[in-house]
Amino acid sequence: MPVAQVRDVAARAGVSPATVSNALNHPTKVSPATLARIQAAIDELGYIRNDAARQLRAGTNRAIGMIVLDIANPFFTDVASGVEDVLLGQQRPLIMGNSSQEEHREANYLDLFEQQRMDGVLITPTGDVLDRLRRLRDRGTSVVLVDRMTRATEFSSVSIDDATGGRIATEHLLETGRRRIAFIGGPAGLAQVANRLSAARAAAEAHGSGEIIYTETDAMNAEAGRTGVDRLLDLPPSQRPDAVFAANDLVALGVLQALTLRGVRVPDDIAIVGYDDIDFASSAAIPLTSVRQPAHQMGSTAATMLVDVIADPAASTVRHITLMPELVVRRSSQSS
C-alpha cells in the first residue's frame, strides 16, 4: 500500500498542500473547520509526517546526539535516563553512541552527528576531540561535556568531583586499618581514572602509613577486575594488598568474583570499594561499598544546559557544574 503524502491529504480534505503544511506546522493560521477536515483526512489515510525530511530541508535536526564511554555500564544508562527525561519534555529524540573507550569509534559518531546536522551533542570524551567539537559548534551544533571538565573555556560541562570520590574511598579503607591498597582500573589516560588515582595517592600520603599499588587495565569492566586480581595474587604474600579500590563497580564486581574463586575472604583478607554505586553493588553476594555518583542528576543537568545553549547560543554563558559524590558503606569493606 503506497505511503500517504501531503498531497494525498490535501486532495482528500479539499485544500491545497500549503494549507496542510500550515495545519501541521502553524495550526493557528488555519480555521478550526479546515483543521478538522485535514485531521479526518490524516486519520483516514494513515498519514505520518516525515519530520526528518522536513528538518533536513530546513538545515537542522532536533535530535540530540550522545556519546558515552561504555553503554554496558549501568552508570551511563542512568546518565542517559536523566538526559532523556529532559529531552522528552522538549520533544527531542536522543541518539546514543557508544565509543567503548575507542577513539576511532568516537570519531565515527562525531562524523555521523555532524552529517545529520544535529542541534546538540552531549559527550564523555575518550580522546582529544576539542578541535572536532569546536568544528561542530562553528557549524551550528551546540556541545556540552558530560562527566568531564575541560580546560577549554568555550564548552559548558557537568562533572563529578572525582578527587573527592577518590579521597573518601581511600580514607575509608585507611580508617578501617588497611594499608596496602590496590587501585585497579584504566586506561590511565581517562581523566576519571587519573583523578581518582591521584586523589587516592594523595590520601595515602597524607595518612602517612598507606600505600597505593596501581594495577592498570585496558578497560573498566568485570574482566578487567578479574585480570587485576590475578596479577595481584601472583605477588609474594608479603607484597599483596589488603584492600582494593576499583575504578568503577563493574571492575569491583570482577574483583569480588575473582577473589571468591581464589578462596580469598572478603572483606577479612581483602576489602573492596567500588565507584558509581550501580544497582548491582547493593545486591552482590557480598554487598559492595561504593562511591555513589548522582548519575541521573548529571544527565538531566547536562541536557537542560544543552537545551538552553541551543535556544540562544549567543546569550548562553559557559558554565562548569561539579556535583559531589558520597560514600555508601556496605559489607565488602567492613570486617566482622
Backbone torsions as a table, in degrees:
resi	resn	phi	psi	omega
1	MET	NA	127.5	-178.0
2	PRO	-61.1	146.0	177.6
3	VAL	-76.5	130.7	-179.4
4	ALA	-66.1	139.5	179.5
5	GLN	-113.4	171.1	178.6
6	VAL	-57.6	-40.9	-178.6
7	ARG	-62.9	-31.9	178.2
8	ASP	-68.9	-41.8	177.4
9	VAL	-62.4	-42.6	-179.4
10	ALA	-61.3	-45.3	-179.0
11	ALA	-63.5	-41.9	-178.6
12	ARG	-67.4	-36.7	-177.9
13	ALA	-85.4	-11.1	-179.5
14	GLY	74.0	34.4	178.1
15	VAL	-131.5	177.3	179.1
16	SER	-84.6	157.3	174.4
17	PRO	-56.8	-33.3	179.3
18	ALA	-63.8	-36.8	178.1
19	THR	-67.2	-39.3	175.7
20	VAL	-61.8	-42.6	178.8
21	SER	-60.4	-42.8	177.7
22	ASN	-64.2	-39.4	179.5
23	ALA	-61.2	-36.2	-179.0
24	LEU	-78.5	-36.5	-171.7
25	ASN	-109.4	-27.6	-178.7
26	HIS	-139.4	66.1	-172.3
27	PRO	-59.4	-23.6	179.8
28	THR	-67.8	-15.6	-179.9
29	LYS	-85.4	-4.3	-175.0
30	VAL	-118.2	139.4	-178.6
31	SER	-66.4	151.4	179.9
32	PRO	-56.4	-38.3	-178.8
33	ALA	-65.7	-41.8	179.4
34	THR	-68.2	-40.1	176.8
35	LEU	-57.9	-41.2	-179.2
36	ALA	-64.5	-40.7	178.8
37	ARG	-65.8	-40.2	-179.7
38	ILE	-66.9	-42.1	179.4
39	GLN	-64.1	-38.7	177.9
40	ALA	-63.6	-39.7	178.7
41	ALA	-66.9	-39.7	177.8
42	ILE	-61.1	-46.5	-179.3
43	ASP	-63.9	-41.0	-177.0
44	GLU	-68.3	-40.3	-176.8
45	LEU	-87.2	-14.6	-176.8
46	GLY	71.2	32.5	-178.8
47	TYR	-67.4	135.9	174.4
48	ILE	-123.9	121.8	-177.7
49	ARG	-67.8	144.7	-179.7
50	ASN	-99.1	84.6	-178.8
51	ASP	-64.2	-33.9	-179.2
52	ALA	-60.8	-45.2	179.8
53	ALA	-66.3	-40.9	179.8
54	ARG	-62.4	-43.6	-179.4
55	GLN	-67.7	-35.9	178.9
56	LEU	-64.8	-40.5	177.4
57	ARG	-63.5	-34.2	179.9
58	ALA	-80.9	-9.2	179.1
59	GLY	82.8	13.9	179.8
60	THR	-136.2	166.0	178.2
61	ASN	-143.4	117.4	-175.3
62	ARG	-70.3	-9.5	179.7
63	ALA	-66.1	152.2	175.6
64	ILE	-112.8	129.8	176.1
65	GLY	-94.0	142.0	178.7
66	MET	-135.7	130.1	179.2
67	ILE	-118.2	122.0	179.8
68	VAL	-116.7	165.0	-176.9
69	LEU	-74.7	-35.8	-174.3
70	ASP	-160.1	99.9	-176.8
71	ILE	-66.8	-18.3	177.6
72	ALA	-74.0	-15.9	179.3
73	ASN	-83.0	117.9	-178.9
74	PRO	-55.8	-22.8	176.9
75	PHE	-57.7	-46.5	-178.3
76	PHE	-73.2	-26.5	173.0
77	THR	-64.2	-40.6	178.0
78	ASP	-66.9	-39.4	176.4
79	VAL	-60.9	-47.0	-179.3
80	ALA	-62.4	-35.0	177.7
81	SER	-62.5	-40.9	176.8
82	GLY	-64.3	-40.0	176.7
83	VAL	-62.5	-47.5	-176.2
84	GLU	-62.9	-38.1	179.5
85	ASP	-57.7	-37.6	178.6
86	VAL	-75.1	-44.5	-175.0
87	LEU	-69.3	-30.3	177.5
88	LEU	-59.7	-39.6	178.2
89	GLY	-68.6	-20.1	178.7
90	GLN	-96.8	0.0	-176.6
91	GLN	54.8	45.4	178.3
92	ARG	-117.5	124.8	176.1
93	PRO	-73.5	152.0	178.8
94	LEU	-111.2	125.6	177.9
95	ILE	-108.9	116.9	-175.7
96	MET	-94.0	142.1	171.7
97	GLY	-129.9	138.8	-178.8
98	ASN	-112.7	110.5	-177.9
99	SER	-77.1	-19.5	-175.5
100	SER	52.4	30.4	179.9
101	GLN	60.8	27.3	179.1
102	GLU	-115.0	124.1	-173.1
103	GLU	-64.8	-34.3	-178.3
104	HIS	-69.9	-34.1	176.4
105	ARG	-68.3	-41.7	177.0
106	GLU	-58.7	-44.4	179.4
107	ALA	-63.5	-38.2	179.3
108	ASN	-63.1	-41.8	179.2
109	TYR	-67.9	-38.6	177.4
110	LEU	-63.4	-38.7	175.5
111	ASP	-60.5	-45.3	-178.7
112	LEU	-62.7	-46.0	-178.6
113	PHE	-65.0	-35.2	177.6
114	GLU	-67.6	-43.5	179.8
115	GLN	-63.6	-34.2	-178.7
116	GLN	-82.3	-2.5	176.6
117	ARG	55.2	45.0	-178.5
118	MET	-67.0	149.3	179.9
119	ASP	-66.3	-33.4	-174.8
120	GLY	-156.1	158.2	178.4
121	VAL	-135.0	132.8	170.6
122	LEU	-108.8	132.0	-174.2
123	ILE	-145.9	137.0	165.4
124	THR	-103.5	99.8	-170.2
125	PRO	-68.0	145.9	171.3
126	THR	-97.5	-50.6	-178.9
127	GLY	-103.8	-168.4	177.2
128	ASP	-86.5	95.0	-172.9
129	VAL	-114.4	16.3	-176.0
130	LEU	-59.1	-41.3	179.0
131	ASP	-63.5	-39.2	177.9
132	ARG	-64.5	-40.4	-179.9
133	LEU	-68.3	-36.1	175.8
134	ARG	-62.7	-39.2	179.1
135	ARG	-65.2	-41.8	176.2
136	LEU	-58.8	-47.4	-179.5
137	ARG	-61.1	-42.5	-178.7
138	ASP	-66.0	-21.3	178.4
139	ARG	-97.4	10.3	171.9
140	GLY	100.9	6.6	178.3
141	THR	-102.0	120.2	179.7
142	SER	-76.2	150.3	-175.0
143	VAL	-134.8	135.9	170.8
144	VAL	-132.9	134.9	178.4
145	LEU	-86.9	140.4	-177.7
146	VAL	-120.9	131.3	-179.3
147	ASP	61.6	29.3	-179.6
148	ARG	-158.0	124.6	171.5
149	MET	-90.0	148.9	179.2
150	THR	-128.2	148.1	175.6
151	ARG	-76.1	-16.4	177.7
152	ALA	-74.5	127.8	-173.0
153	THR	-81.3	-9.8	-172.6
154	GLU	-86.7	-6.8	-179.6
155	PHE	-117.7	129.4	174.6
156	SER	-71.9	157.3	-178.1
157	SER	-151.1	154.7	171.9
158	VAL	-128.1	123.7	-176.1
159	SER	-140.0	171.0	175.3
160	ILE	-105.4	145.5	178.0
161	ASP	-75.1	86.2	-177.6
162	ASP	-69.1	-24.8	177.0
163	ALA	-64.6	-43.1	176.7
164	THR	-65.2	-41.7	178.5
165	GLY	-59.6	-46.2	178.7
166	GLY	-64.1	-37.2	-179.3
167	ARG	-68.0	-48.4	-174.8
168	ILE	-69.1	-31.0	176.0
169	ALA	-65.8	-45.5	-178.1
170	THR	-68.7	-42.8	179.3
171	GLU	-62.0	-37.0	177.4
172	HIS	-60.9	-46.7	-179.6
173	LEU	-63.9	-40.6	178.3
174	LEU	-65.4	-38.1	-179.7
175	GLU	-67.7	-24.4	178.0
176	THR	-89.9	7.9	174.1
177	GLY	96.5	4.0	178.8
178	ARG	-79.3	145.5	-176.8
179	ARG	-127.9	-36.9	178.1
180	ARG	-104.6	102.3	-172.8
181	ILE	-108.7	119.0	176.8
182	ALA	-87.7	128.5	172.8
183	PHE	-100.7	116.7	-177.8
184	ILE	-112.8	125.3	176.7
185	GLY	151.7	162.0	-179.5
186	GLY	173.1	-172.2	4.0
187	PRO	-67.4	155.2	-177.5
188	ALA	-65.4	-21.2	-178.8
189	GLY	-72.8	-16.6	177.0
190	LEU	-70.0	130.7	-176.4
191	ALA	-59.8	-38.7	-179.5
192	GLN	-60.5	-44.5	179.5
193	VAL	-64.8	-47.4	-178.2
194	ALA	-60.2	-42.1	-177.7
195	ASN	-69.8	-40.5	179.5
196	ARG	-67.5	-41.1	179.2
197	LEU	-66.2	-44.4	179.9
198	SER	-60.6	-42.2	179.4
199	ALA	-67.2	-36.8	177.8
200	ALA	-63.1	-43.6	179.0
201	ARG	-63.6	-42.0	179.9
202	ALA	-64.2	-39.3	179.4
203	ALA	-66.8	-40.0	178.8
204	ALA	-66.2	-39.3	179.4
205	GLU	-66.5	-41.5	180.0
206	ALA	-65.3	-31.6	179.8
207	HIS	-69.4	-34.2	175.0
208	GLY	98.7	-27.7	-177.9
209	SER	-127.1	14.4	179.0
210	GLY	-99.7	157.4	-179.9
211	GLU	-139.8	136.9	177.8
212	ILE	-107.9	125.5	176.7
213	ILE	-108.3	111.5	-175.8
214	TYR	-89.2	124.6	175.1
215	THR	-116.8	100.2	-176.5
216	GLU	-78.3	143.6	176.5
217	THR	-126.6	163.1	-179.1
218	ASP	-79.9	-18.1	-177.3
219	ALA	-144.2	178.6	179.7
220	MET	-126.1	69.6	-179.6
221	ASN	-138.1	-178.3	-176.5
222	ALA	-62.4	-37.4	179.3
223	GLU	-61.8	-37.6	176.9
224	ALA	-62.1	-38.7	177.5
225	GLY	-64.4	-41.4	179.0
226	ARG	-65.7	-41.6	178.6
227	THR	-63.0	-42.2	179.4
228	GLY	-61.3	-41.2	179.0
229	VAL	-64.0	-42.3	178.9
230	ASP	-57.4	-42.0	178.9
231	ARG	-64.8	-44.2	-175.7
232	LEU	-68.0	-39.0	-178.3
233	LEU	-77.6	-10.2	172.6
234	ASP	-78.9	-11.5	178.7
235	LEU	-72.7	156.6	173.5
236	PRO	-58.1	147.0	-176.3
237	PRO	-50.7	-35.9	-177.6
238	SER	-70.6	-17.6	-177.8
239	GLN	-104.1	-1.5	-178.4
240	ARG	-73.7	152.0	-179.4
241	PRO	-77.7	160.9	171.4
242	ASP	-109.5	5.9	176.6
243	ALA	-157.5	154.9	174.5
244	VAL	-127.4	128.0	169.6
245	PHE	-106.2	108.5	-177.1
246	ALA	-89.7	142.6	-175.8
247	ALA	-64.8	-25.2	169.9
248	ASN	-154.6	176.9	-174.3
249	ASP	-71.4	-30.1	177.1
250	LEU	-63.5	-43.0	175.1
251	VAL	-61.3	-43.5	-178.9
252	ALA	-61.8	-38.8	178.0
253	LEU	-66.2	-36.7	174.7
254	GLY	-65.5	-38.7	176.5
255	VAL	-61.9	-47.0	-179.6
256	LEU	-59.7	-44.8	180.0
257	GLN	-62.0	-46.9	-177.1
258	ALA	-65.0	-42.2	179.0
259	LEU	-63.8	-40.9	179.7
260	THR	-62.7	-44.3	179.8
261	LEU	-66.0	-28.3	179.4
262	ARG	-88.7	3.7	177.6
263	GLY	78.6	17.6	178.1
264	VAL	-88.9	130.3	-177.2
265	ARG	-82.5	129.9	176.7
266	VAL	-114.4	122.8	8.6
267	PRO	-100.4	4.1	-171.8
268	ASP	-57.9	-46.0	179.6
269	ASP	-87.7	-47.2	-180.0
270	ILE	-137.2	123.5	175.6
271	ALA	-86.2	156.5	-179.7
272	ILE	-133.4	135.5	170.2
273	VAL	-127.3	131.0	177.3
274	GLY	-104.3	-165.5	-177.1
275	TYR	-149.5	129.3	176.3
276	ASP	120.9	-35.4	-174.2
277	ASP	55.2	55.7	174.2
278	ILE	-69.6	166.8	-176.2
279	ASP	-56.8	-36.2	-177.1
280	PHE	-66.6	-20.6	-176.5
281	ALA	-61.7	-43.2	-176.7
282	SER	-78.8	-18.8	-176.8
283	SER	-105.5	10.2	177.2
284	ALA	-66.2	161.4	179.7
285	ALA	-53.3	-42.0	168.7
286	ILE	-115.7	106.1	-174.9
287	PRO	-52.8	134.9	-172.5
288	LEU	-88.3	131.1	163.4
289	THR	-68.3	137.3	-175.5
290	SER	-152.3	154.2	173.3
291	VAL	-87.6	113.5	-176.5
292	ARG	-81.6	129.1	173.9
293	GLN	-107.6	138.6	177.6
294	PRO	-77.1	73.0	-171.4
295	ALA	-63.9	-48.6	-178.4
296	HIS	-61.5	-42.3	178.7
297	GLN	-63.1	-39.1	178.6
298	MET	-62.3	-42.7	179.4
299	GLY	-64.9	-45.8	-178.7
300	SER	-66.8	-37.0	178.5
301	THR	-65.2	-43.9	180.0
302	ALA	-64.8	-41.6	-179.5
303	ALA	-65.7	-42.5	178.0
304	THR	-61.6	-42.5	178.5
305	MET	-61.7	-42.6	-178.5
306	LEU	-66.1	-43.3	179.0
307	VAL	-60.2	-39.0	177.9
308	ASP	-63.7	-41.3	179.9
309	VAL	-66.2	-41.8	179.5
310	ILE	-61.6	-41.1	-177.0
311	ALA	-63.2	-35.4	-178.5
312	ASP	-155.1	80.4	-176.3
313	PRO	-58.4	-38.5	-175.4
314	ALA	-68.9	-34.2	-175.8
315	ALA	-91.7	-10.2	-175.5
316	SER	-74.9	128.1	177.5
317	THR	-87.2	132.9	177.3
318	VAL	-64.9	128.6	-178.3
319	ARG	-128.8	146.7	174.9
320	HIS	-124.2	109.3	-178.0
321	ILE	-104.6	127.8	179.2
322	THR	-115.4	123.4	179.1
323	LEU	-98.5	153.6	-174.5
324	MET	-102.3	137.7	175.1
325	PRO	-86.9	169.9	174.4
326	GLU	-143.7	151.3	-179.4
327	LEU	-88.7	130.5	175.0
328	VAL	-112.5	110.2	-174.0
329	VAL	-88.0	129.2	176.9
330	ARG	-134.7	-167.3	-169.7
331	ARG	-64.5	-29.5	-171.8
332	SER	-64.8	-12.7	179.9
333	SER	-125.1	9.5	-178.0
334	GLN	-120.4	107.2	178.5
335	SER	-71.4	145.3	-180.0
336	SER	-76.2	NA	NA
